[in-house]
Amino acid sequence: MEQRAQVLKGKMIWFRADASIQTGSGHVMRCLTLAKQCRAHGADVHFFCRQTVGNLFSFIVKEGFQLHSLPPLADNRIETPHEMLEYLANHTSPDWLIVDHYGIDYTWEAPIRKQIGNLFIIDDLANRKHDCTGLLDQNLQPNMESRYIDLIPNGSKLFLGPSYALLREEFYKERVQLRNRTGPIRRILISFGGSDPTGESRKALCALREWSNPDFQVDLIAGALNPDTEWLISQAQATAHIKVHRFTDRMSSFMAQSDLAIGAGGSSTWERLYLGLPCAVIVVADNQLTMTEEAAKHQLCWSLGNSVNVTADGIRSWVKTQLDDPRESLVMSRSALVHMPLVKESDVSPIIEFLKGGKIP
């Protein structure tokens, strides 16, 4: 994407998002995806993140972005706009502030937008009002067109559905050279995001640890905040077919090489679909339930249900079914590729066009 037109040259864009052991890394990771697109198009990008246990400060800095650290919140305190307003009083205002945060609503946004003018929200809950110029909800929902009625100001631009999914550049490049899945299942990918707070990686490893079939390999990605990483590595060392990989920047490659996946809902759903990877989804957070059920209804994934009801035995049984008869997974792979059409490298995304100030088709 670095070769694309500098359509945001001269614009300053701020991001407000947090990561923690409790909330996971998803908010920051999808902001980083959009931030890289903005930077590739010429924008000056800054991140504002709160000090938390499990923050991704070092990763944000490693990715080359300027980071502004906000102090930790005391117990039971809610987000207020005062810190950002104080910063604005002493610095040049950005052209855009992009917010991805479940603890922020219109009471925080209104005074900020009054100062800045342009506020863009990334959300998937549709459970609170926003004062914004535009909003992205990239999830598949049964009532996408009506979810945000009365929750955003008149005239705000909505970007709804997985056609607007924030995918890292590596996924676009991998799709161009993607192999056609036609044969038996030889490789399974297990990945439950940055933190895996409900311990699904443990279940999946236990489900496949004693497998006697030597014809397939299991790759388990342990996220940067996964508290079970060392245990997972020690358990995998006793097997010949399971490999545990610490946090990786080659997720698209793992997905492209795999024939089947087991993972959580959320943003990774659209990454898997874009690369045609059939997946059994375990719901690990309330906001993943509806989108997972909707994707399963469209035969874009299997839903194994809520994590509290999923067992290692259940995962093992599901995997055996797919190994015995892979035809359903092959059909699902083709459906996913149709649902998520190829994005050309030369394309400027509608969201980037919107941040530029251009007209949206």
C-alpha positions as CSV (number, residue, x, y, z in Angstrom):
1,M,0.0,0.0,0.0
2,E,3.0,2.3,0.3
3,Q,2.9,3.0,-3.4
4,R,-0.7,4.3,-3.4
5,A,-1.7,7.9,-4.0
6,Q,-1.1,10.3,-1.1
7,V,-4.7,11.3,-0.9
8,L,-4.4,12.1,2.9
9,K,-1.2,14.1,2.6
10,G,-1.1,17.0,5.0
11,K,-3.9,15.6,7.2
12,M,-3.3,14.8,10.9
13,I,-5.4,11.9,12.3
14,W,-5.6,10.8,15.9
15,F,-6.7,7.4,17.2
16,R,-8.2,6.7,20.6
17,A,-8.3,3.0,21.6
18,D,-7.1,0.8,24.4
19,A,-5.9,-2.8,24.8
20,S,-5.9,-4.8,28.1
21,I,-6.0,-8.3,29.4
22,Q,-9.7,-7.9,30.1
23,T,-10.8,-6.3,26.9
24,G,-8.2,-7.9,24.6
25,S,-6.3,-6.4,21.7
26,G,-9.0,-6.1,19.0
27,H,-9.8,-2.4,19.3
28,V,-6.1,-1.4,19.0
29,M,-5.4,-3.9,16.3
30,R,-8.2,-2.8,14.0
31,C,-7.2,0.8,14.6
32,L,-3.6,-0.1,13.6
33,T,-4.9,-1.5,10.4
34,L,-6.7,1.7,9.5
35,A,-3.8,3.8,10.8
36,K,-1.4,2.1,8.4
37,Q,-3.8,2.8,5.5
38,C,-4.0,6.4,6.6
39,R,-0.2,6.7,6.9
40,A,0.3,5.0,3.5
41,H,-1.9,7.7,2.0
42,G,0.2,10.5,3.5
43,A,-1.5,11.2,6.9
44,D,0.4,12.1,10.1
45,V,-1.0,9.5,12.6
46,H,-1.0,9.6,16.4
47,F,-2.3,7.1,19.0
48,F,-3.8,8.1,22.4
49,C,-4.0,5.0,24.7
50,R,-4.6,4.5,28.4
51,Q,-2.1,2.7,30.6
52,T,-3.5,-0.7,31.4
53,V,-2.3,-4.2,32.2
54,G,-1.8,-5.7,28.8
55,N,-1.6,-2.5,26.8
56,L,0.1,-2.7,23.4
57,F,2.3,0.4,23.8
58,S,5.5,-1.2,22.7
59,F,3.8,-2.7,19.7
60,I,2.3,0.6,18.6
61,V,5.6,2.3,18.8
62,K,7.3,-0.6,17.0
63,E,4.8,-0.1,14.2
64,G,6.2,3.4,13.9
65,F,3.4,5.5,15.3
66,Q,3.7,8.3,17.9
67,L,2.0,7.2,21.1
68,H,0.5,9.5,23.8
69,S,0.0,7.7,27.1
70,L,-3.1,8.4,29.2
71,P,-3.0,7.6,33.0
72,P,-4.8,4.6,34.3
73,L,-8.4,5.0,35.5
74,A,-9.1,4.6,39.1
75,D,-11.6,1.8,40.0
76,N,-15.2,2.5,38.9
77,R,-14.2,5.6,37.1
78,I,-15.6,6.2,33.6
79,E,-14.0,7.8,30.5
80,T,-14.2,11.6,30.5
81,P,-13.1,14.0,27.7
82,H,-11.1,16.2,30.0
83,E,-7.6,14.8,29.1
84,M,-8.2,15.1,25.4
85,L,-9.6,18.6,25.8
86,E,-6.6,19.6,27.8
87,Y,-4.3,18.2,25.1
88,L,-6.2,20.0,22.4
89,A,-5.9,23.3,24.2
90,N,-2.1,23.1,23.9
91,H,-1.7,21.5,20.5
92,T,-2.9,21.8,16.9
93,S,-6.2,20.1,16.4
94,P,-6.2,17.0,14.1
95,D,-8.3,16.8,11.0
96,W,-9.9,13.6,12.3
97,L,-10.2,11.8,15.6
98,I,-11.0,8.1,15.2
99,V,-12.4,6.3,18.3
100,D,-12.7,2.6,18.9
101,H,-13.8,2.2,22.5
102,Y,-16.8,0.7,24.2
103,G,-16.5,3.1,27.2
104,I,-17.0,6.2,25.0
105,D,-20.3,7.7,23.9
106,Y,-21.8,11.0,22.8
107,T,-21.1,12.6,26.3
108,W,-17.4,12.2,25.6
109,E,-17.6,12.8,21.9
110,A,-19.7,16.0,21.8
111,P,-17.2,18.4,23.4
112,I,-14.4,16.8,21.5
113,R,-16.2,17.1,18.2
114,K,-17.0,20.8,19.0
115,Q,-13.3,21.4,19.1
116,I,-12.2,19.2,16.2
117,G,-15.1,19.0,13.9
118,N,-14.6,15.5,12.4
119,L,-15.1,12.4,14.6
120,F,-15.1,8.9,13.2
121,I,-16.4,6.0,15.3
122,I,-15.6,2.3,15.0
123,D,-18.3,0.3,16.8
124,D,-20.2,-3.0,16.7
125,L,-22.5,-2.9,19.6
126,A,-25.1,-0.2,18.5
127,N,-26.0,0.2,22.2
128,R,-25.3,3.9,22.8
129,K,-25.5,7.3,21.1
130,H,-22.7,8.8,19.2
131,D,-21.9,12.4,18.1
132,C,-19.9,11.7,15.0
133,T,-19.3,12.5,11.4
134,G,-19.1,8.9,10.3
135,L,-19.3,5.4,11.8
136,L,-18.0,2.0,10.8
137,D,-19.6,-1.3,11.9
138,Q,-17.9,-4.0,9.8
139,N,-19.9,-6.9,11.2
140,L,-22.6,-9.0,9.5
141,Q,-25.8,-8.3,11.4
142,P,-29.5,-9.2,10.7
143,N,-30.6,-5.6,10.9
144,M,-27.6,-3.7,9.6
145,E,-29.4,-0.8,8.0
146,S,-31.5,0.0,11.0
147,R,-29.1,-0.6,13.9
148,Y,-27.9,3.0,14.3
149,I,-31.2,4.8,13.7
150,D,-31.5,7.4,16.5
151,L,-28.0,6.7,17.7
152,I,-26.0,9.0,15.4
153,P,-26.7,12.6,14.1
154,N,-28.6,13.1,10.8
155,G,-26.2,13.3,7.9
156,S,-23.5,11.1,9.5
157,K,-22.1,8.6,7.1
158,L,-22.5,4.9,7.9
159,F,-20.2,2.1,6.7
160,L,-21.9,-1.1,7.5
161,G,-21.0,-4.7,6.9
162,P,-18.0,-6.8,6.0
163,S,-17.4,-5.2,2.6
164,Y,-15.8,-2.4,4.7
165,A,-13.8,-4.8,6.9
166,L,-10.5,-3.4,8.1
167,L,-8.0,-5.9,6.7
168,R,-4.2,-5.6,6.9
169,E,-2.3,-5.2,3.6
170,E,-0.8,-8.7,4.0
171,F,-4.3,-10.2,3.5
172,Y,-4.8,-8.4,0.2
173,K,-1.4,-9.6,-1.1
174,E,-2.1,-13.2,0.1
175,R,-5.5,-13.3,-1.6
176,V,-3.9,-12.6,-5.0
177,Q,-1.8,-15.7,-4.8
178,L,-4.3,-17.8,-2.9
179,R,-4.4,-21.6,-3.6
180,N,-7.6,-23.3,-4.5
181,R,-8.7,-25.6,-1.6
182,T,-9.8,-28.8,-3.3
183,G,-8.4,-31.7,-1.3
184,P,-8.6,-33.3,2.2
185,I,-7.9,-31.4,5.4
186,R,-4.2,-31.5,6.1
187,R,-3.6,-28.4,8.3
188,I,-5.6,-26.9,11.1
189,L,-5.2,-23.4,12.5
190,I,-6.1,-22.5,16.1
191,S,-6.2,-18.8,17.0
192,F,-8.1,-16.9,19.6
193,G,-6.8,-13.4,19.4
194,G,-4.4,-11.5,21.5
195,S,-5.4,-12.5,25.0
196,D,-7.8,-15.6,24.9
197,P,-9.3,-14.7,28.3
198,T,-11.6,-17.7,28.4
199,G,-8.8,-20.3,27.7
200,E,-10.1,-21.6,24.4
201,S,-6.6,-22.4,23.2
202,R,-6.2,-24.9,26.1
203,K,-9.4,-26.6,25.1
204,A,-8.5,-26.9,21.4
205,L,-5.0,-28.2,22.2
206,C,-6.4,-30.8,24.6
207,A,-8.9,-31.8,21.9
208,L,-6.2,-32.5,19.4
209,R,-3.3,-33.5,21.6
210,E,-3.9,-37.2,21.5
211,W,-5.0,-37.4,17.9
212,S,-3.6,-40.5,16.2
213,N,-3.9,-39.3,12.7
214,P,-0.4,-38.4,11.5
215,D,-1.6,-36.8,8.2
216,F,-2.3,-33.3,9.4
217,Q,-0.5,-30.5,11.3
218,V,-2.0,-28.1,13.9
219,D,-0.7,-24.6,14.2
220,L,-1.7,-22.8,17.4
221,I,-1.1,-19.1,17.5
222,A,-0.7,-17.8,21.1
223,G,-1.5,-14.1,21.2
224,A,0.8,-11.6,22.8
225,L,-1.4,-11.3,25.9
226,N,-2.3,-15.0,26.2
227,P,-1.5,-16.1,29.8
228,D,-1.3,-19.8,28.9
229,T,1.5,-19.5,26.3
230,E,4.2,-21.3,28.3
231,W,1.7,-24.1,29.2
232,L,0.7,-24.5,25.6
233,I,4.3,-24.7,24.4
234,S,5.2,-27.3,27.0
235,Q,2.1,-29.4,26.1
236,A,2.8,-29.2,22.4
237,Q,6.4,-30.3,22.8
238,A,5.1,-33.8,23.7
239,T,3.3,-34.1,20.3
240,A,4.6,-34.5,16.8
241,H,1.7,-32.7,15.0
242,I,1.1,-29.5,17.1
243,K,3.2,-26.5,16.8
244,V,2.7,-23.4,19.1
245,H,3.7,-20.1,17.6
246,R,4.0,-17.0,19.8
247,F,2.4,-13.8,18.5
248,T,3.0,-13.6,14.8
249,D,3.0,-11.0,12.1
250,R,2.4,-13.7,9.4
251,M,-1.3,-14.5,10.2
252,S,-2.4,-14.2,6.6
253,S,0.2,-16.8,5.6
254,F,-1.0,-19.2,8.3
255,M,-4.6,-18.8,7.2
256,A,-3.7,-19.2,3.5
257,Q,-1.8,-22.5,4.2
258,S,-4.5,-23.9,6.4
259,D,-7.5,-26.0,5.4
260,L,-9.6,-25.5,8.5
261,A,-9.6,-23.2,11.5
262,I,-10.9,-23.0,15.1
263,G,-11.1,-19.5,16.5
264,A,-13.1,-16.7,18.1
265,G,-15.5,-14.2,16.5
266,G,-14.6,-10.6,15.9
267,S,-12.4,-9.0,13.3
268,S,-10.5,-12.3,12.6
269,T,-13.8,-13.6,11.1
270,W,-13.5,-11.4,8.1
271,E,-9.8,-12.2,7.7
272,R,-10.6,-15.9,7.5
273,L,-13.4,-15.3,5.1
274,Y,-11.3,-13.1,2.8
275,L,-8.8,-16.0,2.5
276,G,-11.6,-18.6,2.1
277,L,-10.6,-20.4,5.3
278,P,-13.5,-22.4,6.8
279,C,-13.7,-22.0,10.5
280,A,-15.5,-23.2,13.6
281,V,-16.2,-20.1,15.8
282,I,-16.4,-20.1,19.5
283,V,-18.1,-17.0,21.0
284,V,-15.9,-15.6,23.7
285,A,-17.6,-12.2,24.1
286,D,-21.2,-11.0,24.1
287,N,-20.6,-8.7,21.1
288,Q,-19.5,-11.7,19.0
289,L,-22.7,-13.7,19.4
290,T,-25.1,-12.1,16.9
291,M,-22.5,-11.7,14.1
292,T,-21.4,-15.3,14.5
293,E,-24.9,-16.6,14.4
294,E,-25.6,-14.5,11.3
295,A,-22.4,-15.7,9.6
296,A,-23.3,-19.3,10.4
297,K,-26.8,-18.7,9.0
298,H,-25.2,-17.6,5.7
299,Q,-23.0,-20.8,5.9
300,L,-19.9,-18.7,6.2
301,C,-18.7,-20.5,9.4
302,W,-19.8,-23.0,11.9
303,S,-20.8,-21.7,15.3
304,L,-19.8,-24.0,18.2
305,G,-21.7,-21.7,20.6
306,N,-20.7,-19.8,23.7
307,S,-17.3,-20.6,25.3
308,V,-18.9,-21.6,28.6
309,N,-20.6,-24.5,26.8
310,V,-17.8,-25.6,24.6
311,T,-15.6,-28.6,25.7
312,A,-12.5,-30.3,24.4
313,D,-14.6,-33.3,23.6
314,G,-17.0,-31.2,21.6
315,I,-14.1,-29.7,19.6
316,R,-12.6,-33.1,19.0
317,S,-16.0,-34.5,17.7
318,W,-16.4,-31.5,15.3
319,V,-12.9,-31.9,13.9
320,K,-13.4,-35.7,13.3
321,T,-16.6,-34.9,11.4
322,Q,-14.7,-32.5,9.1
323,L,-11.8,-34.9,8.6
324,D,-14.1,-37.7,7.7
325,D,-16.0,-35.6,5.1
326,P,-14.4,-32.3,4.0
327,R,-17.0,-31.5,1.4
328,E,-18.9,-29.0,3.5
329,S,-15.7,-27.2,4.3
330,L,-14.8,-26.9,0.6
331,V,-18.3,-25.5,-0.1
332,M,-17.9,-23.0,2.7
333,S,-14.5,-21.9,1.4
334,R,-15.9,-21.1,-2.0
335,S,-18.8,-19.2,-0.4
336,A,-16.5,-17.1,1.7
337,L,-14.5,-16.0,-1.3
338,V,-17.7,-15.0,-3.1
339,H,-18.9,-13.1,-0.1
340,M,-15.6,-11.2,0.3
341,P,-14.6,-10.2,-3.3
342,L,-11.0,-9.4,-4.2
343,V,-9.8,-5.9,-3.5
344,K,-7.4,-4.5,-6.1
345,E,-4.1,-3.1,-4.8
346,S,-4.8,0.2,-6.7
347,D,-8.1,0.7,-4.9
348,V,-8.6,3.5,-2.5
349,S,-11.1,2.3,0.2
350,P,-14.3,4.2,0.7
351,I,-13.3,5.0,4.3
352,I,-10.0,6.6,3.1
353,E,-12.0,8.6,0.5
354,F,-14.4,9.7,3.3
355,L,-11.5,10.8,5.5
356,K,-10.1,12.7,2.5
357,G,-13.4,14.5,2.1
358,G,-14.3,13.1,-1.3
359,K,-17.7,11.9,-2.3
360,I,-18.7,8.3,-1.6
361,P,-20.4,6.4,-4.4
